[in-house]
Amino acid sequence: MRAGLILLSLLLQMTGLIRLFIDVKTGIILYVSSYVIIGIVLFMLVKDCLKEEEERNDYRDY
């Protein structure tokens, strides 16, 4: 899922760059949406890292 979101973000950035020359408003919207997607991916990565850290420090078995 993360790889798909990163690919979508890259696609939006490339499309936004092309659209910037044609229509500035659409280009800016595409750029902002690509950065929102990157933020979502980073949030997912941090959440997974915290979950792994919690599982690694689980001492309930002792």
Biopython code that builds the backbone (N, CA, C, O; Angstrom):
import numpy as np
from Bio.PDB.StructureBuilder import StructureBuilder

atoms = [
    (1, "MET", "N", (0.820, -1.184, 0.000)),
    (1, "MET", "CA", (0.000, 0.000, 0.000)),
    (1, "MET", "C", (0.874, 1.263, 0.000)),
    (1, "MET", "O", (0.589, 2.244, -0.686)),
    (2, "ARG", "N", (1.974, 1.196, 0.816)),
    (2, "ARG", "CA", (2.852, 2.368, 0.870)),
    (2, "ARG", "C", (3.512, 2.631, -0.479)),
    (2, "ARG", "O", (3.659, 3.780, -0.896)),
    (3, "ALA", "N", (3.906, 1.557, -1.153)),
    (3, "ALA", "CA", (4.556, 1.726, -2.449)),
    (3, "ALA", "C", (3.585, 2.351, -3.455)),
    (3, "ALA", "O", (3.976, 3.189, -4.267)),
    (4, "GLY", "N", (2.346, 1.945, -3.393)),
    (4, "GLY", "CA", (1.333, 2.524, -4.278)),
    (4, "GLY", "C", (1.108, 3.996, -3.998)),
    (4, "GLY", "O", (0.939, 4.792, -4.922)),
    (5, "LEU", "N", (1.104, 4.362, -2.713)),
    (5, "LEU", "CA", (0.924, 5.771, -2.356)),
    (5, "LEU", "C", (2.124, 6.609, -2.792)),
    (5, "LEU", "O", (1.964, 7.745, -3.237)),
    (6, "ILE", "N", (3.326, 6.045, -2.662)),
    (6, "ILE", "CA", (4.515, 6.774, -3.106)),
    (6, "ILE", "C", (4.491, 6.947, -4.622)),
    (6, "ILE", "O", (4.829, 8.014, -5.134)),
    (7, "LEU", "N", (4.094, 5.908, -5.330)),
    (7, "LEU", "CA", (3.982, 6.000, -6.788)),
    (7, "LEU", "C", (2.935, 7.034, -7.187)),
    (7, "LEU", "O", (3.144, 7.802, -8.126)),
    (8, "LEU", "N", (1.813, 7.056, -6.479)),
    (8, "LEU", "CA", (0.765, 8.043, -6.743)),
    (8, "LEU", "C", (1.276, 9.456, -6.492)),
    (8, "LEU", "O", (0.965, 10.382, -7.241)),
    (9, "SER", "N", (2.056, 9.611, -5.437)),
    (9, "SER", "CA", (2.619, 10.918, -5.116)),
    (9, "SER", "C", (3.563, 11.395, -6.223)),
    (9, "SER", "O", (3.515, 12.557, -6.626)),
    (10, "LEU", "N", (4.412, 10.504, -6.707)),
    (10, "LEU", "CA", (5.315, 10.870, -7.803)),
    (10, "LEU", "C", (4.540, 11.235, -9.065)),
    (10, "LEU", "O", (4.885, 12.181, -9.773)),
    (11, "LEU", "N", (3.493, 10.469, -9.329)),
    (11, "LEU", "CA", (2.668, 10.748, -10.502)),
    (11, "LEU", "C", (1.989, 12.115, -10.381)),
    (11, "LEU", "O", (1.920, 12.866, -11.354)),
    (12, "LEU", "N", (1.491, 12.432, -9.186)),
    (12, "LEU", "CA", (0.848, 13.727, -8.973)),
    (12, "LEU", "C", (1.846, 14.874, -9.115)),
    (12, "LEU", "O", (1.504, 15.935, -9.638)),
    (13, "GLN", "N", (3.081, 14.664, -8.649)),
    (13, "GLN", "CA", (4.080, 15.721, -8.774)),
    (13, "GLN", "C", (4.444, 15.963, -10.230)),
    (13, "GLN", "O", (4.573, 17.111, -10.655)),
    (14, "MET", "N", (4.612, 14.880, -11.005)),
    (14, "MET", "CA", (4.949, 15.058, -12.422)),
    (14, "MET", "C", (3.792, 15.711, -13.166)),
    (14, "MET", "O", (4.007, 16.599, -13.991)),
    (15, "THR", "N", (2.573, 15.279, -12.882)),
    (15, "THR", "CA", (1.409, 15.878, -13.525)),
    (15, "THR", "C", (1.247, 17.329, -13.095)),
    (15, "THR", "O", (0.886, 18.186, -13.901)),
    (16, "GLY", "N", (1.517, 17.600, -11.816)),
    (16, "GLY", "CA", (1.436, 18.975, -11.321)),
    (16, "GLY", "C", (2.439, 19.888, -11.995)),
    (16, "GLY", "O", (2.134, 21.049, -12.271)),
    (17, "LEU", "N", (3.642, 19.376, -12.267)),
    (17, "LEU", "CA", (4.646, 20.174, -12.958)),
    (17, "LEU", "C", (4.196, 20.516, -14.378)),
    (17, "LEU", "O", (4.377, 21.642, -14.842)),
    (18, "ILE", "N", (3.625, 19.559, -15.044)),
    (18, "ILE", "CA", (3.129, 19.813, -16.410)),
    (18, "ILE", "C", (1.948, 20.779, -16.368)),
    (18, "ILE", "O", (1.867, 21.702, -17.178)),
    (19, "ARG", "N", (1.031, 20.564, -15.420)),
    (19, "ARG", "CA", (-0.153, 21.414, -15.329)),
    (19, "ARG", "C", (0.178, 22.830, -14.879)),
    (19, "ARG", "O", (-0.597, 23.752, -15.134)),
    (20, "LEU", "N", (1.322, 23.021, -14.210)),
    (20, "LEU", "CA", (1.712, 24.355, -13.769)),
    (20, "LEU", "C", (1.902, 25.294, -14.956)),
    (20, "LEU", "O", (1.625, 26.489, -14.855)),
    (21, "PHE", "N", (2.368, 24.760, -16.068)),
    (21, "PHE", "CA", (2.556, 25.584, -17.262)),
    (21, "PHE", "C", (1.240, 25.891, -17.962)),
    (21, "PHE", "O", (1.125, 26.889, -18.673)),
    (22, "ILE", "N", (0.248, 25.029, -17.759)),
    (22, "ILE", "CA", (-1.043, 25.209, -18.423)),
    (22, "ILE", "C", (-2.010, 25.989, -17.532)),
    (22, "ILE", "O", (-2.576, 27.001, -17.945)),
    (23, "ASP", "N", (-2.188, 25.504, -16.315)),
    (23, "ASP", "CA", (-3.118, 26.116, -15.370)),
    (23, "ASP", "C", (-2.479, 26.085, -13.985)),
    (23, "ASP", "O", (-2.268, 25.012, -13.419)),
    (24, "VAL", "N", (-2.175, 27.246, -13.448)),
    (24, "VAL", "CA", (-1.423, 27.355, -12.199)),
    (24, "VAL", "C", (-2.211, 26.774, -11.025)),
    (24, "VAL", "O", (-1.641, 26.081, -10.182)),
    (25, "LYS", "N", (-3.500, 27.046, -10.964)),
    (25, "LYS", "CA", (-4.315, 26.590, -9.844)),
    (25, "LYS", "C", (-4.337, 25.066, -9.765)),
    (25, "LYS", "O", (-4.164, 24.501, -8.685)),
    (26, "THR", "N", (-4.546, 24.406, -10.880)),
    (26, "THR", "CA", (-4.573, 22.943, -10.906)),
    (26, "THR", "C", (-3.208, 22.370, -10.546)),
    (26, "THR", "O", (-3.125, 21.379, -9.821)),
    (27, "GLY", "N", (-2.147, 22.978, -11.041)),
    (27, "GLY", "CA", (-0.800, 22.513, -10.726)),
    (27, "GLY", "C", (-0.497, 22.598, -9.242)),
    (27, "GLY", "O", (0.096, 21.684, -8.668)),
    (28, "ILE", "N", (-0.904, 23.698, -8.620)),
    (28, "ILE", "CA", (-0.670, 23.861, -7.182)),
    (28, "ILE", "C", (-1.484, 22.851, -6.387)),
    (28, "ILE", "O", (-0.996, 22.299, -5.401)),
    (29, "ILE", "N", (-2.710, 22.608, -6.805)),
    (29, "ILE", "CA", (-3.552, 21.626, -6.112)),
    (29, "ILE", "C", (-2.928, 20.237, -6.207)),
    (29, "ILE", "O", (-2.933, 19.492, -5.226)),
    (30, "LEU", "N", (-2.394, 19.880, -7.364)),
    (30, "LEU", "CA", (-1.763, 18.573, -7.520)),
    (30, "LEU", "C", (-0.506, 18.457, -6.661)),
    (30, "LEU", "O", (-0.256, 17.415, -6.054)),
    (31, "TYR", "N", (0.285, 19.533, -6.615)),
    (31, "TYR", "CA", (1.484, 19.522, -5.779)),
    (31, "TYR", "C", (1.123, 19.380, -4.306)),
    (31, "TYR", "O", (1.746, 18.592, -3.595)),
    (32, "VAL", "N", (0.143, 20.119, -3.841)),
    (32, "VAL", "CA", (-0.253, 20.048, -2.432)),
    (32, "VAL", "C", (-0.787, 18.661, -2.101)),
    (32, "VAL", "O", (-0.482, 18.117, -1.040)),
    (33, "SER", "N", (-1.575, 18.088, -2.990)),
    (33, "SER", "CA", (-2.114, 16.755, -2.723)),
    (33, "SER", "C", (-1.007, 15.704, -2.700)),
    (33, "SER", "O", (-1.101, 14.730, -1.952)),
    (34, "SER", "N", (0.041, 15.884, -3.507)),
    (34, "SER", "CA", (1.147, 14.921, -3.474)),
    (34, "SER", "C", (1.887, 15.006, -2.146)),
    (34, "SER", "O", (2.320, 13.981, -1.618)),
    (35, "TYR", "N", (2.043, 16.217, -1.590)),
    (35, "TYR", "CA", (2.709, 16.346, -0.297)),
    (35, "TYR", "C", (1.836, 15.843, 0.846)),
    (35, "TYR", "O", (2.355, 15.371, 1.858)),
    (36, "VAL", "N", (0.539, 15.936, 0.700)),
    (36, "VAL", "CA", (-0.365, 15.353, 1.701)),
    (36, "VAL", "C", (-0.205, 13.836, 1.707)),
    (36, "VAL", "O", (-0.180, 13.220, 2.772)),
    (37, "ILE", "N", (-0.097, 13.238, 0.535)),
    (37, "ILE", "CA", (0.089, 11.790, 0.444)),
    (37, "ILE", "C", (1.425, 11.385, 1.048)),
    (37, "ILE", "O", (1.506, 10.364, 1.731)),
    (38, "ILE", "N", (2.479, 12.167, 0.809)),
    (38, "ILE", "CA", (3.772, 11.874, 1.416)),
    (38, "ILE", "C", (3.669, 11.958, 2.939)),
    (38, "ILE", "O", (4.273, 11.149, 3.643)),
    (39, "GLY", "N", (2.918, 12.918, 3.446)),
    (39, "GLY", "CA", (2.698, 13.015, 4.887)),
    (39, "GLY", "C", (1.980, 11.799, 5.438)),
    (39, "GLY", "O", (2.311, 11.328, 6.526)),
    (40, "ILE", "N", (1.012, 11.288, 4.712)),
    (40, "ILE", "CA", (0.295, 10.093, 5.138)),
    (40, "ILE", "C", (1.236, 8.896, 5.188)),
    (40, "ILE", "O", (1.190, 8.107, 6.131)),
    (41, "VAL", "N", (2.091, 8.760, 4.173)),
    (41, "VAL", "CA", (3.052, 7.652, 4.150)),
    (41, "VAL", "C", (4.014, 7.760, 5.329)),
    (41, "VAL", "O", (4.312, 6.757, 5.976)),
    (42, "LEU", "N", (4.503, 8.966, 5.614)),
    (42, "LEU", "CA", (5.405, 9.146, 6.751)),
    (42, "LEU", "C", (4.706, 8.814, 8.067)),
    (42, "LEU", "O", (5.308, 8.204, 8.951)),
    (43, "PHE", "N", (3.448, 9.208, 8.202)),
    (43, "PHE", "CA", (2.672, 8.872, 9.401)),
    (43, "PHE", "C", (2.547, 7.359, 9.548)),
    (43, "PHE", "O", (2.676, 6.833, 10.653)),
    (44, "MET", "N", (2.298, 6.658, 8.445)),
    (44, "MET", "CA", (2.187, 5.204, 8.493)),
    (44, "MET", "C", (3.515, 4.564, 8.903)),
    (44, "MET", "O", (3.528, 3.602, 9.671)),
    (45, "LEU", "N", (4.627, 5.090, 8.395)),
    (45, "LEU", "CA", (5.933, 4.550, 8.749)),
    (45, "LEU", "C", (6.247, 4.763, 10.226)),
    (45, "LEU", "O", (6.755, 3.856, 10.887)),
    (46, "VAL", "N", (5.954, 5.940, 10.744)),
    (46, "VAL", "CA", (6.198, 6.212, 12.158)),
    (46, "VAL", "C", (5.327, 5.313, 13.028)),
    (46, "VAL", "O", (5.783, 4.791, 14.044)),
    (47, "LYS", "N", (4.095, 5.139, 12.632)),
    (47, "LYS", "CA", (3.177, 4.280, 13.386)),
    (47, "LYS", "C", (3.696, 2.844, 13.421)),
    (47, "LYS", "O", (3.649, 2.196, 14.467)),
    (48, "ASP", "N", (4.194, 2.336, 12.281)),
    (48, "ASP", "CA", (4.739, 0.985, 12.234)),
    (48, "ASP", "C", (6.005, 0.862, 13.082)),
    (48, "ASP", "O", (6.200, -0.150, 13.755)),
    (49, "CYS", "N", (6.861, 1.878, 13.058)),
    (49, "CYS", "CA", (8.084, 1.843, 13.868)),
    (49, "CYS", "C", (7.753, 1.831, 15.352)),
    (49, "CYS", "O", (8.380, 1.099, 16.118)),
    (50, "LEU", "N", (6.790, 2.622, 15.763)),
    (50, "LEU", "CA", (6.399, 2.637, 17.175)),
    (50, "LEU", "C", (5.782, 1.302, 17.589)),
    (50, "LEU", "O", (5.991, 0.840, 18.711)),
    (51, "LYS", "N", (5.033, 0.692, 16.697)),
    (51, "LYS", "CA", (4.428, -0.602, 16.994)),
    (51, "LYS", "C", (5.498, -1.672, 17.145)),
    (51, "LYS", "O", (5.420, -2.503, 18.050)),
    (52, "GLU", "N", (6.508, -1.662, 16.258)),
    (52, "GLU", "CA", (7.601, -2.625, 16.354)),
    (52, "GLU", "C", (8.411, -2.404, 17.623)),
    (52, "GLU", "O", (8.830, -3.366, 18.266)),
    (53, "GLU", "N", (8.633, -1.164, 17.985)),
    (53, "GLU", "CA", (9.370, -0.851, 19.208)),
    (53, "GLU", "C", (8.610, -1.348, 20.431)),
    (53, "GLU", "O", (9.210, -1.859, 21.377)),
    (54, "GLU", "N", (7.304, -1.199, 20.410)),
    (54, "GLU", "CA", (6.475, -1.666, 21.519)),
    (54, "GLU", "C", (6.519, -3.186, 21.611)),
    (54, "GLU", "O", (6.579, -3.734, 22.712)),
    (55, "GLU", "N", (6.489, -3.867, 20.484)),
    (55, "GLU", "CA", (6.534, -5.331, 20.483)),
    (55, "GLU", "C", (7.908, -5.833, 20.929)),
    (55, "GLU", "O", (8.007, -6.879, 21.570)),
    (56, "ARG", "N", (8.950, -5.104, 20.598)),
    (56, "ARG", "CA", (10.301, -5.504, 20.962)),
    (56, "ARG", "C", (10.524, -5.359, 22.464)),
    (56, "ARG", "O", (11.279, -6.132, 23.055)),
    (57, "ASN", "N", (9.879, -4.385, 23.081)),
    (57, "ASN", "CA", (10.039, -4.146, 24.516)),
    (57, "ASN", "C", (8.914, -4.754, 25.345)),
    (57, "ASN", "O", (8.602, -4.270, 26.433)),
    (58, "ASP", "N", (8.321, -5.796, 24.834)),
    (58, "ASP", "CA", (7.214, -6.451, 25.540)),
    (58, "ASP", "C", (7.789, -7.497, 26.481)),
    (58, "ASP", "O", (8.288, -8.529, 26.033)),
    (59, "TYR", "N", (7.723, -7.235, 27.797)),
    (59, "TYR", "CA", (8.282, -8.150, 28.781)),
    (59, "TYR", "C", (7.170, -8.838, 29.586)),
    (59, "TYR", "O", (7.383, -9.175, 30.750)),
    (60, "ARG", "N", (6.032, -9.045, 29.010)),
    (60, "ARG", "CA", (4.928, -9.665, 29.742)),
    (60, "ARG", "C", (5.170, -11.157, 29.953)),
    (60, "ARG", "O", (4.551, -11.753, 30.835)),
    (61, "ASP", "N", (6.050, -11.778, 29.170)),
    (61, "ASP", "CA", (6.298, -13.204, 29.294)),
    (61, "ASP", "C", (7.160, -13.540, 30.498)),
    (61, "ASP", "O", (7.218, -14.707, 30.888)),
    (62, "TYR", "N", (7.824, -12.579, 31.097)),
    (62, "TYR", "CA", (8.756, -12.855, 32.197)),
    (62, "TYR", "C", (8.079, -12.781, 33.529)),
    (62, "TYR", "O", (8.720, -12.987, 34.560)),
]
sb = StructureBuilder()
sb.init_structure("model")
sb.init_model(0)
sb.init_chain("A")
sb.init_seg("    ")
for serial, (resi, resn, name, xyz) in enumerate(atoms, 1):
    if name == "N":
        sb.init_residue(resn, " ", resi, " ")
    sb.init_atom(name, np.array(xyz, "f"), 0.0, 1.0, " ", f" {name:<3s}", serial, name[0])
structure = sb.get_structure()
